Amino acid sequence: METHPEKETRPASQPETIETHPKNNKRTAETRPDSQPETIETHPEKKKRKRSRAGAGGEGYRRYVYRVMKQVHPDIGITSKAMTIINNLMSDMFERIAGEAARLVAYTGRHTMTAREIQGAVKLVLPGELGKHAIAEGTKAVTTYVSYGTKMK
């Protein structure tokens, strides 16, 4: 096994230094002796953080509200302020129903949230006829989804 004296290894505690020209950030320390080189330290032991894309994760229901709106009224648009209000309404209703369903699961002493707890939570959160219609539409949507899944197999 031969050794290469030109390849030098550093311990991890010593950062690598690169000399660059302050104006154009090119390695010019050896080409321009009269320039003032700037030292930049890079730390190989530090991990770079992964940047998330703009809009990822925080969108909420905007995309789905827009799709449903275009199915119902293709010629109508919506302002971003109105979309924010609808998105907040959807998030608030989801949190209320999920919280109530979680309390119902805790009361029964079970560990699994089923459609029965969701329906009970909807009845408690949405008053009267509104709750009944919501349960009917939800049941219809789940039935359609399940039947679509069996057709694909």
Residue pairs with C-beta under 8 A, 6 or more apart in sequence:
10 16
12 44
12 45
15 41
15 42
15 43
15 44
16 41
16 42
16 44
17 39
17 40
17 41
18 27
18 39
18 40
18 42
19 27
19 29
19 37
19 38
19 39
20 26
20 27
20 28
20 29
20 37
20 38
20 40
21 27
21 28
21 29
21 32
21 35
21 37
21 38
22 36
22 38
28 35
28 37
29 35
29 37
60 87
60 90
60 91
61 86
61 87
61 90
61 91
62 83
62 87
65 78
65 83
65 86
65 87
65 90
66 78
66 83
69 76
69 78
78 86
93 125
96 125
97 118
97 121
97 122
97 125
98 121
99 121
100 120
100 121
100 124
100 125
101 113
101 117
101 118
101 120
101 121
102 113
104 117
104 120
104 121
105 111
105 112
105 113
105 117
108 117
115 142
118 138
119 135
119 138
122 131
122 134
122 135
122 138
123 131
123 132
123 135
124 131
125 131
126 134
